[in-house]
Amino acid sequence: MTGGKISYDPLFRTLKEKNITTYKLFKMGFSDRTYYRIKHGESIKTDTIARLCEILDCEVQDVIEYVKN
């Protein structure tokens, strides 16, 4: 039994707050394939989280959060 999961909801809020569309995110160098993985709740590498923080000029908690079951 798992204790929780990682949620990408903070990422979608951050994108909205910064008025960044997925198209603009892709133009900034972010992979559409990786975005697909995020959109479907699949796991991503910590390097990817770091890259998002760099692109969006934000902190880790603006990209992911741990949600208890």
C-alpha positions in Angstrom: 0.0 0.0 0.0 1.4 3.4 -1.0 1.2 6.4 1.3 0.6 9.0 -1.4 1.6 10.3 -4.7 3.3 13.2 -6.5 0.9 15.8 -7.9 1.8 18.2 -10.7 -1.1 20.5 -9.9 1.4 23.2 -8.7 3.0 23.2 -12.1 -0.3 23.9 -13.9 -1.1 26.7 -11.4 2.4 28.2 -11.9 2.0 28.1 -15.7 -1.4 29.9 -15.4 -0.1 32.5 -13.0 2.9 33.3 -15.3 0.6 33.2 -18.4 2.7 30.5 -20.0 0.9 28.3 -22.5 2.1 24.8 -23.4 3.1 26.2 -26.8 5.3 28.8 -25.1 6.7 26.2 -22.8 7.7 24.1 -25.7 9.3 27.1 -27.4 11.3 27.6 -24.2 12.9 24.2 -24.8 10.7 21.9 -22.8 9.9 18.5 -24.4 6.3 17.9 -25.5 6.8 14.2 -24.7 7.8 15.0 -21.1 4.8 17.3 -20.8 2.6 14.5 -21.9 4.0 12.3 -19.1 3.3 15.1 -16.6 -0.2 15.6 -17.9 -0.9 11.9 -17.4 0.5 11.8 -13.9 3.5 9.7 -14.9 6.9 9.9 -13.2 9.6 12.3 -14.4 13.3 12.7 -13.5 14.5 15.1 -10.9 16.6 16.7 -13.7 13.3 17.5 -15.4 11.9 19.2 -12.3 15.1 21.2 -12.1 14.8 22.2 -15.7 11.2 23.3 -15.2 12.3 25.4 -12.2 15.0 27.0 -14.4 12.6 27.7 -17.3 9.9 29.1 -15.1 12.2 30.8 -12.5 10.4 29.1 -9.6 10.9 26.7 -6.7 10.3 22.9 -6.6 7.1 23.4 -4.7 5.8 25.5 -7.6 6.1 22.4 -9.8 5.3 19.3 -7.6 3.7 18.4 -4.3 3.3 15.3 -2.3 -0.3 14.3 -1.7 -1.1 11.8 1.0 -3.8 9.1 0.3 
